[in-house]
């Protein structure tokens, strides 16, 4: 189980053992090839679709920040 929050282009995920920071992709709005969509979609005659990313699209980047290990909970009594 984890918690996810998005702030602008950044997505933060809090897991049990680490925090993940992800910069979401962004395309250039002035790109003449894709017009800011980030790629080109194709539809085949069979009805299948395909997506090809544009060169202006920045890729996902993820950083993992490990958290300190937790001590195991003892079921024993101290006496």
Secondary structure by P-SEA (a helix, b strand, c coil): cbbbbbcccbbbbbcccbbbbbbcccccccccccccccbbbbbccccbbbbbbccccccbbbbbbbccccccccccccc
